[in-house]
Amino acid sequence: MRITSGYLKNRVILSRIGKETRPTLERVKEAIYSIISDKIIDAKFLDLYSGTGNMSFEAISRGASRAIMIEKDKEALRVIIENVNNLKLEDVCRAYKNDVLRAIEILENKNEKFDVIFMDPPYKDNITHKTLKKISDHNLLDDNGIIICEHGKYEKLENNIGDFVKYDEREYNKKIVTFYKKNI
C-alpha cells in the first residue's frame, strides 16, 4: 500500500498480516480525495477505526495540518505508530488506542473540532449510524466540515442523522462511501 499523492507520494504504508484490517482500496481512496480536495489543505483530520492510518497519511501528504487516529486493536495501533515513525510524521500525527465511541467523548472534553472526519468501521458491526449520531451529540465537526463514511452496501444511511445531512453517496462494488455535512 502506498501514498498516492502529495509530498509523501509513493511512500509505503505498512499493513498488518491477515484480514483483521481492511485498508481503503487505492482507487476508492483516490476517488474520495478527488471529491474532497478543496477541504484538505490545513485541515484537522480525524480518522476513526483507523486500521493502518492510510487515510490520515494521505491527508497529511495532501496538505492537512494534523491528523488524529483512533484504533482499539492493539496490533493495528502498533502498525499505525510504526507508519507514523517511518514517515517521520510524529509532530503532525497522533494515534490513540481507544474505543471510538469513548474517544469521541474524550475529544469533546478536550474541545477538539475537525474539518474532515473519516470513518471506516468494521462492516459486520453496522455502527456507522451510531458513530455519526455520537459525533453529532458531541459536536466534533467544524461548522464547514465534512464526514466521510466508508461502509458496506447493506448498511443504509439516512439522509439526516443528528445535525448532519447527506450530500453525496458513491458505490464501489461491495462498499459505499457516504458524505455528510452539518445541516446549517
C-alpha positions in Angstrom: 0.0 0.0 0.0 1.3 3.4 -0.9 0.5 7.1 -0.5 -0.9 8.2 -3.9 -0.3 12.0 -4.0 1.3 14.9 -2.3 4.7 15.3 -0.7 4.8 11.7 0.5 3.7 10.3 -2.8 4.8 6.6 -3.3 5.9 6.2 0.3 5.0 2.7 1.6 2.4 2.3 4.3 2.7 -0.9 6.3 -0.3 -3.1 7.0 -0.7 -5.9 9.4 -0.8 -9.5 8.1 -4.2 -11.2 7.9 -7.7 -10.0 7.2 -8.4 -8.2 10.5 -7.6 -4.8 8.9 -9.3 -3.8 5.7 -7.4 -0.7 4.2 -9.3 1.6 1.9 -8.6 0.5 -1.7 -6.3 2.8 -3.7 -9.0 3.6 -6.3 -11.5 4.4 -3.6 -9.0 6.5 -1.7 -8.2 8.4 -4.9 -11.9 8.9 -5.6 -12.5 10.2 -2.1 -9.6 12.6 -2.2 -10.7 13.9 -5.6 -14.1 14.7 -4.2 -12.8 16.4 -1.0 -9.7 18.1 -2.5 -10.9 21.6 -1.6 -11.3 20.6 2.1 -7.9 19.1 2.8 -5.4 22.0 2.9 -4.7 22.9 6.5 -7.5 20.6 7.7 -7.6 19.0 11.1 -8.3 15.3 10.2 -9.9 12.7 12.4 -9.6 9.1 11.4 -12.0 6.8 13.3 -11.5 3.0 13.1 -8.1 3.9 11.7 -6.7 0.4 10.7 -3.4 1.3 9.2 -3.6 5.1 9.2 -3.7 5.0 5.4 -6.3 7.8 5.1 -4.6 10.1 7.6 -1.2 9.7 6.0 -2.8 10.6 2.6 -4.5 13.6 4.1 -1.2 14.9 5.6 0.6 14.3 2.3 -2.0 16.3 0.5 -1.8 19.3 3.0 -3.8 18.6 6.1 -2.2 20.3 9.2 -2.7 17.4 11.6 -4.3 14.0 12.0 -5.7 12.1 14.9 -6.2 8.3 14.5 -8.4 6.2 16.8 -8.0 2.4 16.8 -8.9 0.0 19.5 -7.0 -3.0 18.2 -3.5 -3.2 19.8 -1.8 -4.8 16.8 -3.3 -2.3 14.3 -2.3 0.5 16.6 1.3 -0.8 16.7 1.3 -0.8 12.8 -0.1 2.8 12.8 2.7 4.0 15.2 5.3 2.3 13.1 3.9 4.0 10.0 4.0 7.4 11.8 7.6 6.9 12.7 8.7 5.6 9.3 7.1 8.6 7.6 8.5 10.9 10.2 5.1 12.4 11.0 5.4 12.4 14.8 4.8 16.2 15.0 1.5 16.2 13.0 0.0 12.7 13.7 -1.3 11.2 16.9 -2.6 7.7 17.3 -4.7 6.6 20.3 -5.8 3.1 21.4 -9.4 3.5 22.4 -13.0 2.5 21.6 -14.2 5.1 19.0 -17.4 6.0 20.9 -15.4 6.6 24.1 -12.7 8.6 22.2 -15.4 10.9 20.8 -16.4 11.9 24.3 -12.7 12.5 25.2 -12.1 14.6 22.2 -15.1 16.7 23.1 -13.8 17.2 26.6 -10.5 18.5 25.0 -12.6 21.0 22.9 -11.4 19.4 19.7 -13.1 20.2 16.3 -12.3 18.7 13.0 -12.6 19.9 9.4 -12.6 16.3 8.0 -13.7 13.2 9.8 -13.2 9.8 8.1 -14.6 6.6 9.4 -14.4 3.0 8.2 -15.9 0.9 10.9 -16.0 -2.9 10.7 -18.8 -3.7 8.2 -20.2 -6.5 10.3 -20.9 -4.2 13.3 -23.3 -1.8 11.5 -22.2 1.1 13.7 -21.8 3.9 11.2 -25.2 5.4 12.1 -24.4 5.2 15.9 -21.0 6.7 15.3 -22.4 9.6 13.3 -25.0 10.3 16.0 -22.3 10.3 18.7 -20.2 12.8 16.6 -23.2 15.0 16.3 -24.1 14.8 20.0 -20.5 15.7 21.0 -20.2 18.4 18.3 -16.8 17.4 16.9 -17.3 18.6 13.4 -16.4 22.2 12.5 -19.4 24.1 11.0 -17.9 23.9 7.5 -16.5 20.4 8.0 -17.4 17.1 6.3 -17.7 13.5 7.4 -16.8 10.6 5.1 -18.2 7.2 5.9 -17.0 4.1 4.2 -19.5 1.2 4.9 -20.9 -2.0 3.5 -23.7 -1.9 0.9 -26.1 -3.5 3.3 -25.8 -0.6 5.8 -28.2 2.1 4.5 -27.7 5.5 6.0 -30.4 8.1 6.3 -30.4 11.5 4.7 -30.3 13.1 8.1 -28.5 11.8 11.2 -28.3 14.1 14.2 -27.1 17.5 13.0 -25.8 16.1 9.7 -27.3 15.9 6.2 -26.1 13.6 3.5 -24.8 15.5 0.4 -23.2 12.8 -1.7 -23.0 9.0 -1.9 -20.9 6.7 -4.2 -21.0 3.0 -4.6 -17.8 1.0 -5.2 -18.6 -2.7 -5.6 -19.5 -4.0 -2.1 -18.8 -0.7 -0.3 -20.5 2.7 -0.2 -18.9 6.0 0.6 -21.3 8.5 2.1 -20.6 12.2 2.7 -22.2 14.3 5.4 -22.0 17.9 6.4 -23.7 20.0 9.1 -27.3 20.9 8.4 -27.0 24.6 8.9 
